[in-house]
Amino acid sequence: MKAAVLGSGLMGSVIGWDLANSEGVDEVVVADIDQAKLEALRRRAPGKKLSVEVLDIMRRDKVVSFLKRFDVAASALPHGVVHQSDLAAVEAGSKMVNIAFEDEQMELDDAARRSGATLVPGCGVAPGLGGILLAKGLEELGGGDEGHILVGGIPQEPRPPFGYKLVFSIVGLLREYTDQARVVRDGIMVKVMPFSTVEAYDFPPPIGRLEGFCTDGLASLVYTMKGMRVLDEITLRWPGHAEKMNLLMESGYFSRDKVRAGGADVSPLEVSWEVLGRKLAEGDPRDITVMRVIAKGTKGEVVYDMIDRYDEEMGVTSMGKTTGYTGSIVTQMLGRGEVKGTGVIPPEKAVTGRMVEELLSQLARRGVHFKKTG
């Protein structure tokens, strides 16, 4: 199997590294416009299976030609250029897993079917793995009408003032905090502001109490789980984080409306990306990913729990592991033909039945373990 990876950042580098370490993958090429990141990845890459290539994602003709060289691809690009990679994959008739989700992806189904492409959108830890496990839990219950996905990447040693360290792009983080969250209440889809929904949640030691708030992370579940009575995704943080971030938001620091400062028109949000992004990147990189997926029905409930930690030996963040490994494993499933059909196939429809058990087994081999109850 020849595999391509678009993006060599925190997640793309893990996907590329994992693909190169996987049996059945003969060649991996990681492409990015940032040559320095590519060279850093190449120095860490095992053996001769992984190579790197400079590629501008905005040059669709170049990206289409690039993707046509491979059996399967994974996209780990930031919001803002995600749609460009999806359009290129559809035009190339490629099989591609994208760890990011954007609603525009669901509109590409007809075009993907016509070109023979298969696009699995939003297939990381969340969105992606959370939806896969929720669908599996509801199936085991013989159906249900309530689902909750609780997930958060948090530092092992929180430091002031925010008790948080960035584990993915600052652009994506602030989108979580500023975008209205789609949730289902009493069978009706409604929108809520994230920090208006802060509640306390308890987890086993050594985690203890966290705070959680609804974010717009249901992704493809908005389209595939219609008819639910209750459905939400809840982002987890150490207590106190939401109050401080909400203060910045209410003060206008996340506004897109430009203001005049220093003789220039600037967007407070863009300034926050730079200033806050640097601040949140400081500190110990060791992180924890906490996930709890709850499926409820008339026959009871099924719960999946995971607490994963930073990989000390490899120097890989837990968020990179849980997102990147999930993306890599599903990319390999897609490349082997285990994901059937063409068009846009959401993760919870692409990975079903025994494939879910295989996904969890493969994650466990990589040190990511889930406990299932119910």
C-alpha positions in Angstrom: 0.0 0.0 0.0 1.3 3.5 -0.9 0.0 6.2 1.4 0.2 10.0 1.3 -0.2 12.3 4.2 -1.1 16.0 3.7 0.4 18.1 6.6 3.4 17.5 8.8 2.2 19.3 12.0 1.4 17.8 15.4 -1.1 15.3 14.0 0.2 14.7 10.4 3.7 13.8 11.7 2.2 11.1 14.0 0.1 9.7 11.2 3.1 9.6 8.8 5.3 8.0 11.5 2.6 5.4 12.4 1.9 4.5 8.7 5.6 4.0 8.2 5.7 1.6 11.2 2.7 -0.4 10.0 2.9 -3.7 8.2 1.2 -3.7 4.8 2.3 -0.1 4.1 5.1 -0.1 1.6 5.7 3.6 1.1 4.6 6.9 2.9 5.1 10.4 1.5 4.3 13.3 3.8 3.7 16.6 2.0 3.7 20.1 3.4 4.6 23.6 2.3 6.9 23.9 5.4 10.2 22.4 4.5 11.6 22.8 8.0 8.8 20.7 9.5 9.3 18.1 6.8 13.0 17.7 7.5 12.4 17.5 11.2 9.9 14.6 10.6 12.3 12.9 8.2 15.1 12.8 10.7 12.7 11.0 13.2 11.3 8.7 10.6 12.1 4.9 10.8 13.9 3.1 8.0 13.4 4.1 4.3 9.6 3.8 4.0 8.9 7.4 4.8 9.9 10.4 2.5 8.8 14.0 2.4 7.8 16.4 -0.3 7.2 20.1 -0.5 3.6 20.8 -1.7 1.4 23.9 -1.7 -2.1 22.8 -0.9 -3.5 25.9 -2.6 -2.2 24.6 -5.9 -5.0 22.2 -6.6 -3.6 20.9 -9.8 -0.4 19.9 -8.0 -2.3 18.3 -5.2 -4.5 16.3 -7.6 -1.4 15.0 -9.4 0.2 14.2 -6.1 -2.7 12.2 -4.7 -3.1 10.2 -7.9 0.2 8.5 -7.1 -1.1 6.8 -4.0 -3.6 4.1 -3.0 -4.8 6.0 0.0 -4.3 9.4 1.7 -4.7 11.1 5.1 -5.3 14.8 5.5 -4.1 16.5 8.7 -4.3 20.1 7.6 -5.6 23.0 9.7 -9.0 24.7 9.3 -8.7 27.2 6.5 -7.2 24.8 4.0 -9.2 21.6 4.8 -11.7 22.2 2.0 -8.9 22.5 -0.5 -7.6 19.0 0.3 -11.1 17.6 0.1 -11.7 19.1 -3.3 -8.4 17.8 -4.6 -9.1 14.3 -3.3 -12.5 14.3 -5.0 -11.1 15.5 -8.3 -8.4 12.9 -8.1 -10.8 10.1 -7.3 -8.8 9.3 -4.2 -9.5 7.4 -1.0 -8.8 9.9 1.8 -9.3 10.1 5.5 -9.5 13.7 6.9 -9.0 14.2 10.6 -10.8 17.5 10.5 -14.5 18.0 9.9 -16.3 20.9 8.2 -19.9 20.9 7.1 -18.9 21.6 3.5 -17.5 18.0 3.4 -21.0 16.5 3.5 -21.9 18.4 0.3 -19.2 16.6 -1.7 -21.0 13.3 -1.6 -22.4 13.4 -5.2 -19.2 14.7 -6.7 -17.2 12.0 -4.9 -19.4 9.3 -6.1 -19.1 10.5 -9.7 -15.3 10.6 -9.5 -15.1 7.3 -7.6 -13.5 9.0 -4.6 -14.1 8.0 -1.0 -13.8 10.7 1.7 -14.0 9.8 5.4 -14.3 13.2 7.2 -13.6 14.1 10.8 -11.8 10.9 11.7 -9.5 11.7 14.6 -10.3 11.2 18.3 -13.1 13.8 18.4 -14.7 14.1 16.0 -14.2 10.5 14.8 -13.5 7.9 17.4 -16.1 9.3 19.8 -18.9 9.0 17.1 -17.7 5.5 16.2 -18.0 4.3 19.8 -21.3 6.1 20.3 -22.8 4.4 17.3 -21.4 1.0 18.4 -22.8 1.5 21.9 -26.3 2.3 20.5 -26.1 -0.7 18.3 -25.3 -3.0 21.2 -28.3 -1.6 23.1 -30.6 -2.4 20.1 -31.1 1.3 19.6 -31.2 4.3 21.9 -32.1 8.0 22.0 -29.3 9.6 24.2 -25.6 10.1 23.6 -22.8 12.0 25.2 -19.2 12.4 24.0 -17.0 13.9 26.7 -13.4 14.6 25.6 -10.5 16.9 26.4 -6.8 17.2 26.0 -5.3 18.7 29.2 -1.8 19.2 30.6 -0.6 16.7 33.2 0.7 19.7 35.3 -1.6 22.7 34.7 0.0 26.0 35.1 -1.5 29.5 35.6 -3.1 31.5 34.3 -5.2 29.2 32.0 -4.4 25.7 33.3 -4.1 24.6 29.6 -1.5 23.8 27.1 -2.2 23.9 23.4 -2.3 20.4 21.8 -3.5 21.4 18.4 -3.9 24.6 16.4 -4.9 27.9 18.2 -7.3 28.6 15.3 -9.1 25.3 16.0 -9.1 25.9 19.7 -10.7 29.4 19.5 -13.3 28.1 17.1 -14.4 25.6 19.7 -14.8 28.4 22.2 -16.5 31.0 20.0 -18.7 28.9 17.7 -22.2 28.1 18.8 -22.5 24.4 19.7 -25.2 22.3 18.0 -26.8 20.0 20.5 -30.0 18.0 20.6 -32.5 18.6 23.5 -35.9 16.9 23.6 -35.4 15.8 20.1 -34.8 19.3 18.7 -31.5 20.6 17.4 -30.6 23.8 19.2 -27.5 26.0 19.4 -25.8 27.1 22.7 -22.8 29.2 23.5 -20.1 26.9 24.9 -19.3 28.8 28.1 -23.0 29.0 29.0 -23.1 25.3 29.6 -20.2 24.8 32.1 -20.7 21.8 34.5 -18.5 19.7 36.8 -17.7 16.1 35.9 -15.9 13.5 38.0 -13.4 10.9 36.8 -11.4 8.2 38.5 -8.0 9.1 40.2 -5.7 10.6 39.4 -7.9 12.9 37.3 -10.7 13.8 39.7 -13.0 16.7 38.9 -12.9 18.4 35.6 -15.2 21.1 34.1 -17.0 20.5 30.8 -18.9 22.6 28.3 -20.8 21.9 25.1 -18.8 22.6 21.9 -19.7 22.2 18.2 -18.0 18.8 17.9 -20.9 16.5 16.9 -19.6 16.9 13.3 -21.1 14.2 11.0 -23.4 12.9 13.9 -25.6 16.0 13.1 -26.4 14.3 9.8 -26.2 10.6 10.7 -27.9 10.5 14.2 -31.1 12.4 13.4 -34.0 11.3 15.7 -32.0 11.3 18.9 -33.7 12.8 22.0 -30.4 14.0 23.6 -27.1 14.4 21.9 -24.0 16.5 22.7 -20.2 16.8 22.7 -18.6 18.2 25.8 -15.1 19.5 26.0 -13.2 18.8 29.2 -10.8 21.2 31.0 -9.2 21.6 34.4 -11.5 23.7 36.6 -11.3 27.5 36.1 -10.2 27.5 32.5 -13.7 28.3 31.1 -14.1 31.4 33.3 -10.9 32.9 32.2 -11.4 32.2 28.5 -14.9 33.5 28.6 -13.6 36.7 30.2 -11.4 37.3 27.2 -14.3 36.5 24.8 -16.7 38.8 26.5 -14.1 41.5 26.5 -13.9 41.3 22.7 -10.5 39.7 22.3 -12.0 37.0 20.0 -13.9 39.4 17.8 -13.3 39.4 14.0 -14.4 43.0 13.7 -11.3 45.1 13.0 -10.2 47.9 15.3 -7.8 50.8 14.8 -4.5 50.3 16.8 -1.1 51.6 16.2 -2.1 53.2 12.9 -3.3 49.9 11.5 -6.7 48.1 11.2 -6.4 44.8 13.1 -8.7 42.0 14.1 -8.6 41.2 17.9 -9.1 37.5 17.0 -6.0 37.5 14.8 -4.0 39.2 17.5 -5.3 36.6 20.0 -4.2 33.8 17.6 -0.6 35.2 17.9 -0.4 36.4 21.5 -2.6 33.7 23.2 -1.2 31.0 20.9 2.3 31.7 22.1 1.2 31.8 25.7 -0.7 28.5 25.5 2.2 26.8 23.8 4.4 27.4 26.8 5.0 24.8 29.5 5.5 21.1 29.9 4.4 19.2 26.7 3.2 16.2 28.7 -0.6 15.9 28.3 -3.5 13.7 29.1 -6.5 12.9 26.9 -9.7 12.0 28.8 -12.6 10.5 26.9 -16.0 9.2 28.0 -18.6 8.1 25.5 -22.1 7.3 26.9 -24.8 5.6 24.9 -28.3 5.2 26.5 -31.4 3.3 25.5 -34.3 1.4 27.0 -32.0 -1.6 27.7 -29.6 0.5 29.8 -26.3 2.2 28.8 -22.9 1.4 27.4 -20.0 3.5 28.5 -16.5 3.7 27.0 -13.7 5.3 29.1 -10.2 6.3 28.2 -7.4 8.1 30.0 -4.3 8.3 27.9 -0.9 9.9 28.7 2.0 11.6 26.9 4.4 9.0 25.3 7.6 9.6 27.2 9.7 7.3 25.1 8.7 8.7 21.7 8.0 12.3 22.9 4.5 12.3 21.3 1.6 14.1 22.9 -1.4 12.1 23.9 -3.6 14.2 21.7 -1.3 13.4 18.8 -1.5 9.7 19.6 -5.2 9.4 20.0 -6.0 11.5 17.0 -3.1 10.4 14.8 -3.3 6.7 15.5 -7.0 6.7 14.9 -6.5 8.5 11.6 -3.7 6.1 10.6 -5.6 2.9 11.4 -8.7 4.0 9.6 -6.6 5.1 6.6 -5.2 1.6 6.4 -8.6 0.1 6.7 -9.7 2.3 3.8 -6.6 1.4 1.8 -7.2 -2.3 2.3 -10.8 -2.0 1.0 -12.4 -2.7 4.4 -14.4 0.6 4.2 -16.9 -0.1 1.4 -18.4 2.3 -1.1 -17.6 5.7 -2.6 -18.7 9.2 -1.7 -18.6 10.9 1.7 -18.7 8.2 4.4 -18.7 9.5 8.0 -16.5 7.6 10.4 -19.5 6.1 12.3 -20.7 4.7 9.0 -17.3 3.7 7.7 -16.1 1.8 10.8 -18.8 -0.5 12.1 -19.4 -4.0 13.5 -16.2 -6.0 14.0 -14.2 -3.2 12.5 -14.8 -1.2 15.7 -13.2 -4.0 17.8 -10.3 -4.1 15.4 -9.8 -0.4 15.7 -9.8 -0.6 19.5 -7.4 -3.6 19.4 -5.0 -1.7 17.1 -5.2 1.4 19.4 -4.4 -0.9 22.4 -1.3 -2.2 20.6 -0.2 1.4 20.4 -0.8 1.9 24.1 -4.3 3.6 23.9 -6.7 1.6 26.0 -10.5 1.9 26.5 -12.6 0.4 29.3 -16.1 -0.6 28.4 -18.9 -1.0 30.9 -22.6 -1.9 30.3 
